[in-house]
Amino acid sequence: MMALQFFVDNMRAYAPRMILDIAATDPGSLLRPSSRAVPAAVLFADVVGFSGLVEEMTRADPDKVAHIASILDGYVERLVDLLLDHGGDIAKFAGDAVFAVWPANGDLAGALTRAARCAEEIQAELHELEQLPGVALSLRVVLASGELHVATIGGVYGHWEIVVAGEPIRQISRLGGLAEPGTVLLSPEAIEALDAAGRLEHVDGKARVLPVVLPPVPPHEVRLTQEGLEALLSFLPSAVATRPEIGTADDAELRPITTMFVVVRGFRYPGEATVDDAQRVLEAIQECIYDHDGALNRFGVDDKGAVALAAWGLPPDDPVEQHLLPVRAALAIR
């Protein structure tokens, strides 16, 4: 129950609001393969400079990992607060990057306008925020739009995954490497939608979202039954489920681990592939990883295909010493 309470107190880190709403009304549907299509604006923010911060601090004192974690926690926490204040829904964390969603609800230009204002405020407040003398953190921000698919798939040994895919994620995958720290890069599709609504001003090759009065962001409250809480617990990383203090700066540590990337090239979901195809792919990967004592850290789909990240030696397990297990898992997946 301690892990369950931790999850209740920190739900936004593990499940988007649209999933929480389903857990409140129809929790059983979360525990079977399903997908929901939502026209939306999607903001991608990627922290830049964290690797340099880690190298700078651990070179002087390897025991400063907890301090490093607290710096990143504080930076990302402020980022998340800004996203939520502007009505964004945290759809997914991917390492030190975050995907936030503004469902269109019939007004895609309005959703994009909110997301763009949020992006501008993020860059105004968090760009080149100095953490140590000469070491600062910044963000690459990309804004995309289109039909987003939010799927719940997996279920092997009770472990379920939330996967966000669709046209906005493909746009971000194509443009993410082009974004410069401190700027906001809009996809052509986002520009087209804002232009069509008369929301953009073009000056010297740059686009600016025109000021528009938007209604205030309504509060979001979810009342969960025990059944809903138990369903959401299936999406909790095993490290957190067994040790709720995992994920806090006080518990940060440097430890040797083994990681494995699995790429299924050409896998297009949604598109040629259905949610049932995605279920079969993830289920096979989960079985091979879990049967060899690994942990699935991430599963996603972009324009390159399906990508899974697995790890051995994460808490609560001891640092990995048996390197044959990841090799056997890789061979089983192949």
Secondary structure, DSSP 8 states (H G I E B T S, - for coil): -HHHHHHHHTGGGTS-HHHHHHHHH-GGGGGS-EEEEEEEEEEEEEEESHHHHHHHHHHH-GGGHHHHHHHHHHHHHHHHHHHHHTT-EEEEEETTEEEEEEE-TT-HHHHHHHHHHHHHHHHHHHTTEEEETTEEEEEEEEEEEEEEEEEEEEEETTEEEEEEEEHHHHHHHHHGGG--TT-EEE-HHHHHHHHHTT-EEEETTEEEE----------------HHHHHHHHTTS-HHHHH-TTTTSGGG------EEEEEEEET--TTTTS-HHHHHHHHHHHHHHHHTTT-EEEEEEEETTEEEEEEEES-TTS-----THHHHHHHHHH-
